[in-house]
Amino acid sequence: MLKLYSIISGSSGNCSLLTDGKTNILIDCGTSGKRATEALESLAVPANRINAILVSHEHIDHTKGVGILSRRFNIPVYATSGTHYKSDFGKLDDLLIHEISPDVTYDIAGIGVTPFSIPHDASEPCGFIATDGHKKFATATDIGIMTDAIISRLGGCDSILLESNHDIEMLRFGEYPYALKQRILSDIGHLSNKAAARAAFELVKRGTKHLMLGHLSDKNNLPDIAQMETYNFLTDNGINVGVDVTLQVAERYKITPFISGE
């Protein structure tokens, strides 16, 4: 059975594990190799059993431990050409580098992985949809604006890790410099709680049963605020949270399994 675990999630680091018990795939590794290895061991998945690392884009909160894990455990790295070019993975064996393209499905030891383009201030960034032929999971973070194309792409995914990065008022009145605030609020920045709530509604209408809100800012958001914004929007629009869809928030520094999943 396909399962997704958020290992860490937030503006300070992001890493998830997708596993069916045989095939194990890391999605990003924005933490140290040591910390990622320890987290995987706690899930009874030794790092030397990771089949691939998927990299969404080159920002350090998604790539910090990618190079060291790949070299130490001989793990293939899958990323777009633009992400490979911009990322500082260090020296990797050419055989470990796999360049991928949006909207093409890749078979990774029996799990089908399809990257999709996202609007973010990075070079050729993408989210990922993965399926074992039965369940379909997706990671959709670092998205400046949720477009109809992305909603359509994610439609039918059973479980989605969805960005809910910031509370707009906390960001506007917070300590960040003006230029950084504008970048986050832009169409190539990050999804606000409000935008995530609206996206969640559209996705539930299209069949999503399990939502995990993630990539929360540590300065401009709180888990309760993010969850309540989406909960209220869903319930106000006729969605019975807990029955029609499960809703949870990824822990910043703790492993968080989807409530789902059977």
C-alpha positions as protocol buffer text, in pm:
chain_id: "A"
residue {
  index: 1
  type: MET
  ca { x: 0 y: 0 z: 0 }
}
residue {
  index: 2
  type: LEU
  ca { x: 138 y: 339 z: -102 }
}
residue {
  index: 3
  type: LYS
  ca { x: 202 y: 577 z: 189 }
}
residue {
  index: 4
  type: LEU
  ca { x: 344 y: 927 z: 221 }
}
residue {
  index: 5
  type: TYR
  ca { x: 522 y: 1061 z: 527 }
}
residue {
  index: 6
  type: SER
  ca { x: 627 y: 1421 z: 577 }
}
residue {
  index: 7
  type: ILE
  ca { x: 968 y: 1397 z: 744 }
}
residue {
  index: 8
  type: ILE
  ca { x: 1014 y: 1773 z: 789 }
}
residue {
  index: 9
  type: SER
  ca { x: 808 y: 2055 z: 646 }
}
residue {
  index: 10
  type: GLY
  ca { x: 840 y: 2432 z: 654 }
}
residue {
  index: 11
  type: SER
  ca { x: 1038 y: 2730 z: 540 }
}
residue {
  index: 12
  type: SER
  ca { x: 1347 y: 2586 z: 713 }
}
residue {
  index: 13
  type: GLY
  ca { x: 1343 y: 2247 z: 540 }
}
residue {
  index: 14
  type: ASN
  ca { x: 1131 y: 1999 z: 347 }
}
residue {
  index: 15
  type: CYS
  ca { x: 1156 y: 1626 z: 295 }
}
residue {
  index: 16
  type: SER
  ca { x: 896 y: 1353 z: 240 }
}
residue {
  index: 17
  type: LEU
  ca { x: 907 y: 975 z: 204 }
}
residue {
  index: 18
  type: LEU
  ca { x: 687 y: 790 z: -41 }
}
residue {
  index: 19
  type: THR
  ca { x: 684 y: 415 z: 12 }
}
residue {
  index: 20
  type: ASP
  ca { x: 487 y: 102 z: -70 }
}
residue {
  index: 21
  type: GLY
  ca { x: 699 y: -115 z: 160 }
}
residue {
  index: 22
  type: LYS
  ca { x: 932 y: -220 z: -121 }
}
residue {
  index: 23
  type: THR
  ca { x: 1006 y: 93 z: -320 }
}
residue {
  index: 24
  type: ASN
  ca { x: 1116 y: 397 z: -121 }
}
residue {
  index: 25
  type: ILE
  ca { x: 1138 y: 744 z: -274 }
}
residue {
  index: 26
  type: LEU
  ca { x: 1246 y: 1067 z: -107 }
}
residue {
  index: 27
  type: ILE
  ca { x: 1082 y: 1384 z: -232 }
}
residue {
  index: 28
  type: ASP
  ca { x: 1336 y: 1659 z: -163 }
}
residue {
  index: 29
  type: CYS
  ca { x: 1587 y: 1650 z: 119 }
}
residue {
  index: 30
  type: GLY
  ca { x: 1616 y: 1995 z: 271 }
}
residue {
  index: 31
  type: THR
  ca { x: 1786 y: 1876 z: 588 }
}
residue {
  index: 32
  type: SER
  ca { x: 2124 y: 1728 z: 673 }
}
residue {
  index: 33
  type: GLY
  ca { x: 2213 y: 1382 z: 554 }
}
residue {
  index: 34
  type: LYS
  ca { x: 2252 y: 1273 z: 916 }
}
residue {
  index: 35
  type: ARG
  ca { x: 1909 y: 1393 z: 1017 }
}
residue {
  index: 36
  type: ALA
  ca { x: 1743 y: 1241 z: 712 }
}
residue {
  index: 37
  type: THR
  ca { x: 1917 y: 909 z: 776 }
}
residue {
  index: 38
  type: GLU
  ca { x: 1802 y: 904 z: 1138 }
}
residue {
  index: 39
  type: ALA
  ca { x: 1444 y: 986 z: 1039 }
}
residue {
  index: 40
  type: LEU
  ca { x: 1441 y: 709 z: 781 }
}
residue {
  index: 41
  type: GLU
  ca { x: 1577 y: 460 z: 1032 }
}
residue {
  index: 42
  type: SER
  ca { x: 1293 y: 550 z: 1270 }
}
residue {
  index: 43
  type: LEU
  ca { x: 1054 y: 449 z: 989 }
}
residue {
  index: 44
  type: ALA
  ca { x: 1243 y: 121 z: 940 }
}
residue {
  index: 45
  type: VAL
  ca { x: 1364 y: 240 z: 599 }
}
residue {
  index: 46
  type: PRO
  ca { x: 1746 y: 244 z: 598 }
}
residue {
  index: 47
  type: ALA
  ca { x: 1889 y: 511 z: 368 }
}
residue {
  index: 48
  type: ASN
  ca { x: 2057 y: 243 z: 158 }
}
residue {
  index: 49
  type: ARG
  ca { x: 1707 y: 122 z: 62 }
}
residue {
  index: 50
  type: ILE
  ca { x: 1606 y: 456 z: -94 }
}
residue {
  index: 51
  type: ASN
  ca { x: 1548 y: 398 z: -466 }
}
residue {
  index: 52
  type: ALA
  ca { x: 1548 y: 763 z: -574 }
}
residue {
  index: 53
  type: ILE
  ca { x: 1547 y: 1124 z: -459 }
}
residue {
  index: 54
  type: LEU
  ca { x: 1306 y: 1352 z: -646 }
}
residue {
  index: 55
  type: VAL
  ca { x: 1402 y: 1720 z: -632 }
}
residue {
  index: 56
  type: SER
  ca { x: 1134 y: 1982 z: -687 }
}
residue {
  index: 57
  type: HIS
  ca { x: 1368 y: 2281 z: -726 }
}
residue {
  index: 58
  type: GLU
  ca { x: 1708 y: 2413 z: -625 }
}
residue {
  index: 59
  type: HIS
  ca { x: 1634 y: 2611 z: -307 }
}
residue {
  index: 60
  type: ILE
  ca { x: 1838 y: 2495 z: -9 }
}
residue {
  index: 61
  type: ASP
  ca { x: 1532 y: 2410 z: 203 }
}
residue {
  index: 62
  type: HIS
  ca { x: 1470 y: 2132 z: -52 }
}
residue {
  index: 63
  type: THR
  ca { x: 1824 y: 2028 z: -146 }
}
residue {
  index: 64
  type: LYS
  ca { x: 2051 y: 2055 z: 158 }
}
residue {
  index: 65
  type: GLY
  ca { x: 2107 y: 1682 z: 205 }
}
residue {
  index: 66
  type: VAL
  ca { x: 2052 y: 1556 z: -151 }
}
residue {
  index: 67
  type: GLY
  ca { x: 2415 y: 1541 z: -262 }
}
residue {
  index: 68
  type: ILE
  ca { x: 2551 y: 1375 z: 49 }
}
residue {
  index: 69
  type: LEU
  ca { x: 2278 y: 1109 z: 58 }
}
residue {
  index: 70
  type: SER
  ca { x: 2320 y: 1037 z: -312 }
}
residue {
  index: 71
  type: ARG
  ca { x: 2698 y: 995 z: -284 }
}
residue {
  index: 72
  type: ARG
  ca { x: 2695 y: 801 z: 42 }
}
residue {
  index: 73
  type: PHE
  ca { x: 2423 y: 554 z: -55 }
}
residue {
  index: 74
  type: ASN
  ca { x: 2447 y: 558 z: -434 }
}
residue {
  index: 75
  type: ILE
  ca { x: 2095 y: 698 z: -476 }
}
residue {
  index: 76
  type: PRO
  ca { x: 1979 y: 827 z: -816 }
}
residue {
  index: 77
  type: VAL
  ca { x: 1865 y: 1190 z: -822 }
}
residue {
  index: 78
  type: TYR
  ca { x: 1569 y: 1288 z: -1042 }
}
residue {
  index: 79
  type: ALA
  ca { x: 1527 y: 1657 z: -1128 }
}
residue {
  index: 80
  type: THR
  ca { x: 1457 y: 1880 z: -1423 }
}
residue {
  index: 81
  type: SER
  ca { x: 1745 y: 2010 z: -1630 }
}
residue {
  index: 82
  type: GLY
  ca { x: 1702 y: 2358 z: -1481 }
}
residue {
  index: 83
  type: THR
  ca { x: 1704 y: 2225 z: -1126 }
}
residue {
  index: 84
  type: HIS
  ca { x: 2017 y: 2016 z: -1185 }
}
residue {
  index: 85
  type: TYR
  ca { x: 2193 y: 2316 z: -1339 }
}
residue {
  index: 86
  type: LYS
  ca { x: 2110 y: 2549 z: -1049 }
}
residue {
  index: 87
  type: SER
  ca { x: 2145 y: 2306 z: -756 }
}
residue {
  index: 88
  type: ASP
  ca { x: 2460 y: 2264 z: -552 }
}
residue {
  index: 89
  type: PHE
  ca { x: 2457 y: 1886 z: -513 }
}
residue {
  index: 90
  type: GLY
  ca { x: 2835 y: 1866 z: -527 }
}
residue {
  index: 91
  type: LYS
  ca { x: 3000 y: 1616 z: -757 }
}
residue {
  index: 92
  type: LEU
  ca { x: 2767 y: 1329 z: -847 }
}
residue {
  index: 93
  type: ASP
  ca { x: 2841 y: 1032 z: -1067 }
}
residue {
  index: 94
  type: ASP
  ca { x: 2677 y: 1086 z: -1406 }
}
residue {
  index: 95
  type: LEU
  ca { x: 2499 y: 753 z: -1363 }
}
residue {
  index: 96
  type: LEU
  ca { x: 2315 y: 893 z: -1061 }
}
residue {
  index: 97
  type: ILE
  ca { x: 2176 y: 1195 z: -1247 }
}
residue {
  index: 98
  type: HIS
  ca { x: 1837 y: 1152 z: -1413 }
}
residue {
  index: 99
  type: GLU
  ca { x: 1691 y: 1454 z: -1590 }
}
residue {
  index: 100
  type: ILE
  ca { x: 1312 y: 1462 z: -1600 }
}
residue {
  index: 101
  type: SER
  ca { x: 1052 y: 1669 z: -1782 }
}
residue {
  index: 102
  type: PRO
  ca { x: 707 y: 1789 z: -1671 }
}
residue {
  index: 103
  type: ASP
  ca { x: 407 y: 1578 z: -1773 }
}
residue {
  index: 104
  type: VAL
  ca { x: 618 y: 1271 z: -1851 }
}
residue {
  index: 105
  type: THR
  ca { x: 566 y: 965 z: -1631 }
}
residue {
  index: 106
  type: TYR
  ca { x: 873 y: 781 z: -1502 }
}
residue {
  index: 107
  type: ASP
  ca { x: 870 y: 430 z: -1359 }
}
residue {
  index: 108
  type: ILE
  ca { x: 1076 y: 410 z: -1041 }
}
residue {
  index: 109
  type: ALA
  ca { x: 1081 y: 49 z: -927 }
}
residue {
  index: 110
  type: GLY
  ca { x: 709 y: 6 z: -991 }
}
residue {
  index: 111
  type: ILE
  ca { x: 587 y: 349 z: -880 }
}
residue {
  index: 112
  type: GLY
  ca { x: 483 y: 588 z: -1156 }
}
residue {
  index: 113
  type: VAL
  ca { x: 605 y: 943 z: -1094 }
}
residue {
  index: 114
  type: THR
  ca { x: 485 y: 1240 z: -1299 }
}
residue {
  index: 115
  type: PRO
  ca { x: 634 y: 1586 z: -1243 }
}
residue {
  index: 116
  type: PHE
  ca { x: 418 y: 1890 z: -1317 }
}
residue {
  index: 117
  type: SER
  ca { x: 525 y: 2252 z: -1364 }
}
residue {
  index: 118
  type: ILE
  ca { x: 466 y: 2503 z: -1085 }
}
residue {
  index: 119
  type: PRO
  ca { x: 500 y: 2884 z: -1072 }
}
residue {
  index: 120
  type: HIS
  ca { x: 786 y: 2962 z: -832 }
}
residue {
  index: 121
  type: ASP
  ca { x: 1100 y: 3175 z: -837 }
}
residue {
  index: 122
  type: ALA
  ca { x: 1327 y: 2889 z: -932 }
}
residue {
  index: 123
  type: SER
  ca { x: 1466 y: 2734 z: -1248 }
}
residue {
  index: 124
  type: GLU
  ca { x: 1218 y: 2479 z: -1390 }
}
residue {
  index: 125
  type: PRO
  ca { x: 1050 y: 2388 z: -1057 }
}
residue {
  index: 126
  type: CYS
  ca { x: 793 y: 2110 z: -1030 }
}
residue {
  index: 127
  type: GLY
  ca { x: 560 y: 1922 z: -804 }
}
residue {
  index: 128
  type: PHE
  ca { x: 514 y: 1547 z: -817 }
}
residue {
  index: 129
  type: ILE
  ca { x: 226 y: 1301 z: -859 }
}
residue {
  index: 130
  type: ALA
  ca { x: 295 y: 937 z: -776 }
}
residue {
  index: 131
  type: THR
  ca { x: 85 y: 624 z: -811 }
}
residue {
  index: 132
  type: ASP
  ca { x: 110 y: 252 z: -759 }
}
residue {
  index: 133
  type: GLY
  ca { x: -185 y: 198 z: -993 }
}
residue {
  index: 134
  type: HIS
  ca { x: -431 y: 209 z: -704 }
}
residue {
  index: 135
  type: LYS
  ca { x: -365 y: 516 z: -491 }
}
residue {
  index: 136
  type: LYS
  ca { x: -241 y: 850 z: -617 }
}
residue {
  index: 137
  type: PHE
  ca { x: -41 y: 1091 z: -400 }
}
residue {
  index: 138
  type: ALA
  ca { x: 88 y: 1440 z: -479 }
}
residue {
  index: 139
  type: THR
  ca { x: 318 y: 1702 z: -331 }
}
residue {
  index: 140
  type: ALA
  ca { x: 218 y: 2055 z: -424 }
}
residue {
  index: 141
  type: THR
  ca { x: 429 y: 2318 z: -246 }
}
residue {
  index: 142
  type: ASP
  ca { x: 629 y: 2629 z: -340 }
}
residue {
  index: 143
  type: ILE
  ca { x: 350 y: 2748 z: -565 }
}
residue {
  index: 144
  type: GLY
  ca { x: 306 y: 3121 z: -618 }
}
residue {
  index: 145
  type: ILE
  ca { x: -45 y: 3090 z: -755 }
}
residue {
  index: 146
  type: MET
  ca { x: -273 y: 2789 z: -785 }
}
residue {
  index: 147
  type: THR
  ca { x: -368 y: 2780 z: -1152 }
}
residue {
  index: 148
  type: ASP
  ca { x: -652 y: 2596 z: -1320 }
}
residue {
  index: 149
  type: ALA
  ca { x: -390 y: 2381 z: -1493 }
}
residue {
  index: 150
  type: ILE
  ca { x: -244 y: 2266 z: -1161 }
}
residue {
  index: 151
  type: ILE
  ca { x: -588 y: 2201 z: -1012 }
}
residue {
  index: 152
  type: SER
  ca { x: -673 y: 1994 z: -1318 }
}
residue {
  index: 153
  type: ARG
  ca { x: -342 y: 1808 z: -1291 }
}
residue {
  index: 154
  type: LEU
  ca { x: -404 y: 1726 z: -924 }
}
residue {
  index: 155
  type: GLY
  ca { x: -766 y: 1629 z: -977 }
}
residue {
  index: 156
  type: GLY
  ca { x: -829 y: 1272 z: -871 }
}
residue {
  index: 157
  type: CYS
  ca { x: -531 y: 1247 z: -637 }
}
residue {
  index: 158
  type: ASP
  ca { x: -634 y: 1060 z: -324 }
}
residue {
  index: 159
  type: SER
  ca { x: -388 y: 1238 z: -93 }
}
residue {
  index: 160
  type: ILE
  ca { x: -211 y: 1572 z: -137 }
}
residue {
  index: 161
  type: LEU
  ca { x: 56 y: 1752 z: 61 }
}
residue {
  index: 162
  type: LEU
  ca { x: -56 y: 2109 z: -10 }
}
residue {
  index: 163
  type: GLU
  ca { x: 133 y: 2429 z: 66 }
}
residue {
  index: 164
  type: SER
  ca { x: -27 y: 2667 z: 316 }
}
residue {
  index: 165
  type: ASN
  ca { x: 272 y: 2892 z: 368 }
}
residue {
  index: 166
  type: HIS
  ca { x: 160 y: 3213 z: 532 }
}
residue {
  index: 167
  type: ASP
  ca { x: -115 y: 3416 z: 689 }
}
residue {
  index: 168
  type: ILE
  ca { x: -135 y: 3728 z: 473 }
}
residue {
  index: 169
  type: GLU
  ca { x: -179 y: 3971 z: 763 }
}
residue {
  index: 170
  type: MET
  ca { x: 101 y: 3813 z: 968 }
}
residue {
  index: 171
  type: LEU
  ca { x: 329 y: 3847 z: 667 }
}
residue {
  index: 172
  type: ARG
  ca { x: 231 y: 4206 z: 586 }
}
residue {
  index: 173
  type: PHE
  ca { x: 282 y: 4327 z: 942 }
}
residue {
  index: 174
  type: GLY
  ca { x: 575 y: 4097 z: 1022 }
}
residue {
  index: 175
  type: GLU
  ca { x: 948 y: 4153 z: 1040 }
}
residue {
  index: 176
  type: TYR
  ca { x: 1046 y: 4051 z: 686 }
}
residue {
  index: 177
  type: PRO
  ca { x: 1195 y: 4319 z: 459 }
}
residue {
  index: 178
  type: TYR
  ca { x: 950 y: 4470 z: 212 }
}
residue {
  index: 179
  type: ALA
  ca { x: 1117 y: 4308 z: -91 }
}
residue {
  index: 180
  type: LEU
  ca { x: 1094 y: 3962 z: 65 }
}
residue {
  index: 181
  type: LYS
  ca { x: 729 y: 4015 z: 154 }
}
residue {
  index: 182
  type: GLN
  ca { x: 656 y: 4110 z: -206 }
}
residue {
  index: 183
  type: ARG
  ca { x: 840 y: 3803 z: -336 }
}
residue {
  index: 184
  type: ILE
  ca { x: 640 y: 3570 z: -111 }
}
residue {
  index: 185
  type: LEU
  ca { x: 311 y: 3736 z: -207 }
}
residue {
  index: 186
  type: SER
  ca { x: 389 y: 3730 z: -579 }
}
residue {
  index: 187
  type: ASP
  ca { x: 267 y: 3479 z: -837 }
}
residue {
  index: 188
  type: ILE
  ca { x: 607 y: 3307 z: -815 }
}
residue {
  index: 189
  type: GLY
  ca { x: 618 y: 3303 z: -435 }
}
residue {
  index: 190
  type: HIS
  ca { x: 418 y: 3088 z: -195 }
}
residue {
  index: 191
  type: LEU
  ca { x: 54 y: 2997 z: -136 }
}
residue {
  index: 192
  type: SER
  ca { x: -118 y: 3181 z: 149 }
}
residue {
  index: 193
  type: ASN
  ca { x: -357 y: 3009 z: 386 }
}
residue {
  index: 194
  type: LYS
  ca { x: -645 y: 3172 z: 200 }
}
residue {
  index: 195
  type: ALA
  ca { x: -523 y: 3046 z: -138 }
}
residue {
  index: 196
  type: ALA
  ca { x: -461 y: 2698 z: 4 }
}
residue {
  index: 197
  type: ALA
  ca { x: -816 y: 2686 z: 143 }
}
residue {
  index: 198
  type: ARG
  ca { x: -964 y: 2769 z: -196 }
}
residue {
  index: 199
  type: ALA
  ca { x: -740 y: 2515 z: -368 }
}
residue {
  index: 200
  type: ALA
  ca { x: -837 y: 2253 z: -110 }
}
residue {
  index: 201
  type: PHE
  ca { x: -1205 y: 2304 z: -191 }
}
residue {
  index: 202
  type: GLU
  ca { x: -1145 y: 2259 z: -563 }
}
residue {
  index: 203
  type: LEU
  ca { x: -939 y: 1946 z: -502 }
}
residue {
  index: 204
  type: VAL
  ca { x: -1196 y: 1787 z: -272 }
}
residue {
  index: 205
  type: LYS
  ca { x: -1460 y: 1849 z: -538 }
}
residue {
  index: 206
  type: ARG
  ca { x: -1237 y: 1653 z: -776 }
}
residue {
  index: 207
  type: GLY
  ca { x: -1199 y: 1353 z: -547 }
}
residue {
  index: 208
  type: THR
  ca { x: -920 y: 1423 z: -298 }
}
residue {
  index: 209
  type: LYS
  ca { x: -988 y: 1243 z: 31 }
}
residue {
  index: 210
  type: HIS
  ca { x: -684 y: 1335 z: 239 }
}
residue {
  index: 211
  type: LEU
  ca { x: -513 y: 1674 z: 272 }
}
residue {
  index: 212
  type: MET
  ca { x: -199 y: 1761 z: 463 }
}
residue {
  index: 213
  type: LEU
  ca { x: -112 y: 2130 z: 481 }
}
residue {
  index: 214
  type: GLY
  ca { x: 261 y: 2189 z: 471 }
}
residue {
  index: 215
  type: HIS
  ca { x: 554 y: 2423 z: 408 }
}
residue {
  index: 216
  type: LEU
  ca { x: 430 y: 2662 z: 679 }
}
residue {
  index: 217
  type: SER
  ca { x: 639 y: 2972 z: 741 }
}
residue {
  index: 218
  type: ASP
  ca { x: 794 y: 2977 z: 1087 }
}
residue {
  index: 219
  type: LYS
  ca { x: 758 y: 3357 z: 1106 }
}
residue {
  index: 220
  type: ASN
  ca { x: 431 y: 3424 z: 929 }
}
residue {
  index: 221
  type: ASN
  ca { x: 201 y: 3135 z: 1013 }
}
residue {
  index: 222
  type: LEU
  ca { x: 81 y: 2901 z: 1285 }
}
residue {
  index: 223
  type: PRO
  ca { x: -51 y: 2546 z: 1239 }
}
residue {
  index: 224
  type: ASP
  ca { x: -385 y: 2627 z: 1406 }
}
residue {
  index: 225
  type: ILE
  ca { x: -437 y: 2932 z: 1186 }
}
residue {
  index: 226
  type: ALA
  ca { x: -356 y: 2742 z: 866 }
}
residue {
  index: 227
  type: GLN
  ca { x: -579 y: 2449 z: 955 }
}
residue {
  index: 228
  type: MET
  ca { x: -870 y: 2669 z: 1065 }
}
residue {
  index: 229
  type: GLU
  ca { x: -863 y: 2875 z: 745 }
}
residue {
  index: 230
  type: THR
  ca { x: -900 y: 2565 z: 530 }
}
residue {
  index: 231
  type: TYR
  ca { x: -1144 y: 2397 z: 769 }
}
residue {
  index: 232
  type: ASN
  ca { x: -1372 y: 2701 z: 773 }
}
residue {
  index: 233
  type: PHE
  ca { x: -1366 y: 2746 z: 396 }
}
residue {
  index: 234
  type: LEU
  ca { x: -1445 y: 2381 z: 336 }
}
residue {
  index: 235
  type: THR
  ca { x: -1727 y: 2365 z: 588 }
}
residue {
  index: 236
  type: ASP
  ca { x: -1872 y: 2698 z: 470 }
}
residue {
  index: 237
  type: ASN
  ca { x: -1892 y: 2544 z: 124 }
}
residue {
  index: 238
  type: GLY
  ca { x: -2065 y: 2222 z: 223 }
}
residue {
  index: 239
  type: ILE
  ca { x: -1764 y: 1992 z: 277 }
}
residue {
  index: 240
  type: ASN
  ca { x: -1788 y: 1770 z: 585 }
}
residue {
  index: 241
  type: VAL
  ca { x: -1431 y: 1764 z: 716 }
}
residue {
  index: 242
  type: GLY
  ca { x: -1359 y: 1428 z: 875 }
}
residue {
  index: 243
  type: VAL
  ca { x: -1611 y: 1255 z: 650 }
}
residue {
  index: 244
  type: ASP
  ca { x: -1562 y: 1390 z: 298 }
}
residue {
  index: 245
  type: VAL
  ca { x: -1193 y: 1464 z: 357 }
}
residue {
  index: 246
  type: THR
  ca { x: -935 y: 1436 z: 633 }
}
residue {
  index: 247
  type: LEU
  ca { x: -738 y: 1751 z: 712 }
}
residue {
  index: 248
  type: GLN
  ca { x: -411 y: 1776 z: 901 }
}
residue {
  index: 249
  type: VAL
  ca { x: -98 y: 1988 z: 923 }
}
residue {
  index: 250
  type: ALA
  ca { x: 255 y: 1858 z: 871 }
}
residue {
  index: 251
  type: GLU
  ca { x: 479 y: 1896 z: 1176 }
}
residue {
  index: 252
  type: ARG
  ca { x: 779 y: 2121 z: 1118 }
}
residue {
  index: 253
  type: TYR
  ca { x: 1045 y: 1891 z: 1260 }
}
residue {
  index: 254
  type: LYS
  ca { x: 859 y: 1566 z: 1326 }
}
residue {
  index: 255
  type: ILE
  ca { x: 756 y: 1282 z: 1098 }
}
residue {
  index: 256
  type: THR
  ca { x: 390 y: 1318 z: 1007 }
}
residue {
  index: 257
  type: PRO
  ca { x: 209 y: 1028 z: 837 }
}
residue {
  index: 258
  type: PHE
  ca { x: -106 y: 1091 z: 639 }
}
residue {
  index: 259
  type: ILE
  ca { x: -413 y: 1010 z: 847 }
}
residue {
  index: 260
  type: SER
  ca { x: -532 y: 832 z: 536 }
}
residue {
  index: 261
  type: GLY
  ca { x: -473 y: 601 z: 340 }
}
residue {
  index: 262
  type: GLU
  ca { x: -647 y: 276 z: 348 }
}
